[in-house]
Amino acid sequence: MLSEILGDYPRVRVIEILITHPWSEYTKKDLSEASGISRRTLYTLLDELETYQIIKPTRKIGSAQLYTLNQESKTTHALMTFQKELAEIEITKQLKDEDKIVGESPILTGKQPEKEESIR
């Protein structure tokens, strides 16, 4: 949802994954693969995401550091609220479009389709 509004950028992809799965923990490899960006690009973004308190390190498994969404962060709350608002707008839009389609259906409205006049 965020990438549709903000653009398909590596930073937005990573944030979108984290917000969509806020309880998950990710290795750098996981985040790289899930977002479709190179590890090199991800490494550049991680410092920035930590600076803005969007992501935080959690624990290590062997030598692999795991990261998760920093749910206590004001920045994260703002991003999650923004994504929720976008989702609500999209749902409302889809329901209106669905109502238009359903409203035009002769089966559901009980109206008979207008008959075409035959030419003699």
HELIX and SHEET records of a PDB file:
HELIX    1   1 LEU A    2  LEU A    6  1                                   5    
HELIX    2   2 PRO A   10  THR A   20  1                                  11    
HELIX    3   3 LYS A   28  SER A   35  1                                   8    
HELIX    4   4 ARG A   39  THR A   51  1                                  13    
HELIX    5   5 LYS A   74  GLY A  103  1                                  30    
HELIX    6   6 PRO A  106  THR A  109  1                                   4    
SHEET    1   A 2 ILE A  55  ILE A  61  0                                        
SHEET    2   A 2 ALA A  64  LEU A  69 -1                                        
END                                                                             
